[in-house]
Amino acid sequence: MQTLSIINLKGGVAKTISAVTMAYILAAEKGYRVLLVDNDKQGNASKMLNMHSYVYKGIETIMEGRSQVMAAIIQRTKYERLDIITANMELIRANLSAQIDQQGPPQQERIKRALSKVADKYDFCIIDNAPDINISTVNALVASNYVMIPVTIDDFALDGLSELAEQIENTKINLNPELELLGCFVTQYATGEGTDRQGEELLRRMQYPVFDTHIRRTEKVKQATFARQPILLYSNRCAASVDYRKLTQEFMERSGING
């Protein structure tokens, strides 16, 4: 199982849309078995798939270090080959508990240990992370093979990028030598605006790798969130759907995966 974390310390950059869409493409269009992990207390990935609940056990159970029966934590979505571990506000309490727990499993390895139990059941795991560096996002990096960073071009586009890159590098050195930053990718890209083009070029001149694919801005994305549908189901031919297909293919090529 190849595990990808999608993360940025800035909110509103389409982390959740990207995680859900890539997971859906890998499952529905490429035929892989995919596990989507919602690792954000807001639970937006769970909401996108109509799975948000305080009834289901979810990521908070893993972070609390309880003995996990993964079959009770992983939920089937209505989409073939796509399962999810949900999240809700209980993750706040679980993260606090993990930080002070000296008796349970190692604090930074709880997600990795849980996912290892089902690694033979899935081809890919996509983790949607909170815009924060906390114990559960560190866990996600420890559990991941790859990281992708969605970026929107505005006055604050680079806020937190250096800190995030440093955290990724520290995790690679100290906890997960297999971790690789595949690159940033620009979301909400306005084709006719020079600012977006210049911002993308600026990213390329900096030390961060950048994907060739950017995700064009379209109102269909926002509408899909209200419809609680992956964007490809809501509007199969819109610019964002076309671009996410290209991005998913580029992810597979950059990570050396055939498909």
C-alpha positions as CSV (number, residue, x, y, z in Angstrom):
1,M,0.0,0.0,0.0
2,Q,1.3,3.4,-1.0
3,T,0.4,6.2,1.4
4,L,0.1,9.8,0.3
5,S,-0.4,12.8,2.7
6,I,-2.0,16.0,1.4
7,I,-1.2,18.8,3.7
8,N,-0.6,22.6,3.9
9,L,-0.5,24.7,7.1
10,K,-2.8,27.2,5.4
11,G,-6.5,26.7,5.2
12,G,-8.7,27.1,2.1
13,V,-6.2,25.7,-0.4
14,A,-8.4,22.7,-1.5
15,K,-6.7,20.0,0.6
16,T,-9.9,18.1,1.2
17,I,-11.2,18.4,-2.4
18,S,-7.8,17.2,-3.7
19,A,-7.7,14.2,-1.3
20,V,-11.2,13.1,-2.0
21,T,-10.9,13.6,-5.7
22,M,-7.6,11.8,-6.1
23,A,-9.0,8.9,-3.9
24,Y,-12.1,8.7,-6.1
25,I,-10.1,8.8,-9.3
26,L,-7.8,6.0,-8.1
27,A,-10.7,3.9,-7.1
28,A,-13.4,4.6,-9.6
29,E,-11.4,5.3,-12.8
30,K,-8.2,3.4,-12.3
31,G,-9.6,0.4,-10.4
32,Y,-7.4,0.5,-7.3
33,R,-8.5,-0.4,-3.7
34,V,-8.3,2.9,-1.9
35,L,-8.5,3.9,1.8
36,L,-9.2,7.6,2.5
37,V,-8.2,8.8,6.0
38,D,-9.8,12.0,7.3
39,N,-7.2,13.4,9.7
40,D,-8.8,16.7,10.3
41,K,-11.1,17.4,13.3
42,Q,-13.5,19.4,10.9
43,G,-14.3,16.1,9.2
44,N,-14.7,17.7,5.8
45,A,-13.5,14.6,3.8
46,S,-16.1,12.6,5.8
47,K,-18.8,15.1,5.0
48,M,-17.9,15.1,1.3
49,L,-18.7,11.4,1.2
50,N,-21.7,11.7,3.4
51,M,-19.9,9.7,6.2
52,H,-19.5,12.3,8.9
53,S,-20.9,11.0,12.2
54,Y,-20.3,10.7,15.9
55,V,-21.5,7.1,15.8
56,Y,-18.7,5.7,13.7
57,K,-15.3,5.0,15.3
58,G,-12.7,6.9,13.4
59,I,-9.2,8.4,13.5
60,E,-9.7,9.4,17.1
61,T,-9.7,5.8,18.1
62,I,-6.4,5.2,16.5
63,M,-4.8,8.3,18.1
64,E,-6.0,7.3,21.5
65,G,-3.9,4.2,21.1
66,R,-6.6,1.7,21.8
67,S,-6.4,-1.8,20.6
68,Q,-7.9,-1.4,17.2
69,V,-10.1,-3.8,15.3
70,M,-9.7,-2.0,12.0
71,A,-12.9,-3.5,10.6
72,A,-14.8,-1.5,13.1
73,I,-12.9,1.7,12.2
74,I,-12.9,1.5,8.4
75,Q,-16.3,2.4,6.8
76,R,-17.4,1.5,3.3
77,T,-18.5,4.4,1.2
78,K,-21.1,4.1,-1.6
79,Y,-18.3,4.1,-4.1
80,E,-16.8,0.8,-5.2
81,R,-13.3,0.1,-3.9
82,L,-13.2,3.3,-1.8
83,D,-13.3,3.1,2.0
84,I,-12.8,5.8,4.7
85,I,-11.6,6.3,8.2
86,T,-13.7,9.3,9.4
87,A,-13.0,12.2,11.7
88,N,-14.9,14.6,13.9
89,M,-14.2,17.0,16.8
90,E,-13.3,14.0,19.0
91,L,-9.9,14.2,17.4
92,I,-9.1,17.2,19.5
93,R,-9.4,15.2,22.7
94,A,-7.7,12.2,21.2
95,N,-4.7,14.3,20.2
96,L,-4.4,15.7,23.7
97,S,-4.6,12.2,25.1
98,A,-1.9,11.0,22.8
99,Q,0.5,13.8,23.8
100,I,0.4,12.9,27.5
101,D,0.1,9.1,27.1
102,Q,3.4,7.4,28.0
103,Q,1.9,3.9,28.4
104,G,0.4,3.2,25.0
105,P,2.0,2.7,21.6
106,P,4.7,5.3,20.5
107,Q,3.0,8.6,20.1
108,Q,4.2,9.3,16.5
109,E,3.6,5.8,15.2
110,R,-0.1,5.2,16.0
111,I,-1.5,5.8,12.5
112,K,1.4,3.9,10.9
113,R,0.8,0.9,13.1
114,A,-3.0,0.9,12.5
115,L,-2.5,1.2,8.7
116,S,0.0,-1.6,8.7
117,K,-2.8,-4.0,9.8
118,V,-4.7,-3.4,6.5
119,A,-1.8,-2.6,4.1
120,D,-2.5,-5.8,2.2
121,K,-6.1,-4.9,1.6
122,Y,-5.5,-1.6,-0.2
123,D,-3.3,-0.3,-3.1
124,F,-3.4,3.3,-1.9
125,C,-4.1,5.3,1.2
126,I,-4.8,9.0,0.9
127,I,-4.6,11.1,4.1
128,D,-6.4,14.5,4.3
129,N,-4.6,16.5,7.0
130,A,-5.5,19.5,9.1
131,P,-3.8,22.9,8.4
132,D,-1.7,22.4,11.4
133,I,1.3,20.5,12.8
134,N,0.0,18.5,15.7
135,I,0.5,14.9,16.9
136,S,-1.9,13.4,14.4
137,T,-0.4,15.2,11.4
138,V,3.1,14.1,12.5
139,N,1.6,10.6,12.7
140,A,0.4,11.0,9.1
141,L,3.8,12.0,7.9
142,V,5.4,9.0,9.7
143,A,2.9,6.7,8.0
144,S,3.3,8.2,4.5
145,N,5.5,7.4,1.5
146,Y,4.7,10.7,-0.2
147,V,3.6,14.3,0.5
148,M,1.8,16.7,-1.8
149,I,1.1,20.3,-0.9
150,P,-1.8,22.2,-2.5
151,V,-1.1,26.0,-2.9
152,T,-3.3,28.9,-3.8
153,I,-1.6,32.0,-5.3
154,D,-2.3,35.1,-3.1
155,D,-0.4,37.4,-0.8
156,F,-0.1,34.6,1.7
157,A,0.7,31.7,-0.7
158,L,4.1,30.9,0.8
159,D,3.0,31.3,4.5
160,G,4.1,28.2,6.4
161,L,5.7,26.5,3.4
162,S,9.2,26.7,4.8
163,E,8.0,25.4,8.2
164,L,6.1,22.6,6.6
165,A,9.1,21.6,4.4
166,E,11.3,21.6,7.6
167,Q,8.8,19.4,9.4
168,I,8.7,17.0,6.4
169,E,12.5,16.9,6.3
170,N,12.8,16.4,10.1
171,T,10.3,13.5,9.9
172,K,12.3,11.9,7.1
173,I,15.5,12.2,9.0
174,N,14.3,11.1,12.4
175,L,11.2,8.9,11.9
176,N,10.5,7.9,8.3
177,P,13.4,7.7,5.9
178,E,11.0,6.6,3.1
179,L,9.1,9.9,3.2
180,E,9.3,12.0,0.0
181,L,8.0,15.4,-0.8
182,L,6.7,15.0,-4.4
183,G,5.8,18.6,-4.7
184,C,3.4,21.5,-4.5
185,F,0.5,21.9,-6.9
186,V,-1.4,25.1,-7.6
187,T,-5.2,25.1,-7.0
188,Q,-7.9,27.6,-7.9
189,Y,-5.8,28.6,-10.8
190,A,-7.3,31.4,-12.9
191,T,-5.9,31.0,-16.5
192,G,-6.4,34.6,-17.5
193,E,-4.8,36.1,-14.4
194,G,-1.1,37.0,-14.7
195,T,-0.8,36.8,-10.9
196,D,-1.5,33.1,-10.8
197,R,1.0,32.4,-13.6
198,Q,3.7,34.6,-11.9
199,G,3.0,32.9,-8.6
200,E,3.4,29.5,-10.1
201,E,6.7,30.5,-11.7
202,L,7.9,31.9,-8.4
203,L,7.3,28.5,-6.8
204,R,9.3,26.8,-9.5
205,R,12.2,29.2,-8.9
206,M,12.3,28.3,-5.2
207,Q,13.5,25.1,-3.5
208,Y,10.2,23.4,-3.7
209,P,9.3,20.8,-6.4
210,V,6.2,21.8,-8.3
211,F,3.8,19.7,-10.3
212,D,3.3,20.5,-14.0
213,T,-0.5,20.2,-13.5
214,H,-2.4,23.0,-11.8
215,I,-6.1,22.9,-10.9
216,R,-8.2,25.5,-12.7
217,R,-10.7,27.5,-10.8
218,T,-14.4,26.6,-11.4
219,E,-17.6,27.2,-9.4
220,K,-18.4,23.5,-10.0
221,V,-16.0,22.6,-7.2
222,K,-17.9,24.7,-4.6
223,Q,-21.2,23.3,-5.9
224,A,-19.9,19.8,-5.6
225,T,-19.3,20.3,-1.9
226,F,-22.9,21.3,-1.3
227,A,-24.0,18.3,-3.3
228,R,-21.7,16.0,-1.2
229,Q,-20.2,14.5,-4.4
230,P,-16.8,14.1,-5.8
231,I,-16.3,16.8,-8.5
232,L,-16.0,14.1,-11.2
233,L,-19.5,12.9,-10.5
234,Y,-20.9,16.4,-10.2
235,S,-19.4,17.7,-13.3
236,N,-17.3,15.1,-15.2
237,R,-16.0,17.5,-17.9
238,C,-15.4,20.7,-16.0
239,A,-11.9,22.1,-15.9
240,A,-11.2,20.9,-12.3
241,S,-12.2,17.3,-13.2
242,V,-9.9,17.3,-16.2
243,D,-7.1,18.7,-14.2
244,Y,-7.4,16.3,-11.3
245,R,-7.2,13.4,-13.7
246,K,-3.9,14.8,-15.0
247,L,-2.7,15.5,-11.5
248,T,-3.4,11.9,-10.3
249,Q,-1.6,10.6,-13.4
250,E,1.4,12.8,-12.6
251,F,1.4,11.7,-9.0
252,M,1.6,8.1,-10.2
253,E,4.4,8.9,-12.6
254,R,6.4,10.9,-10.0
255,S,6.1,8.1,-7.5
256,G,7.1,5.5,-10.0
257,I,3.7,3.7,-10.0
258,N,2.4,2.2,-13.2
259,G,-1.2,2.9,-14.0
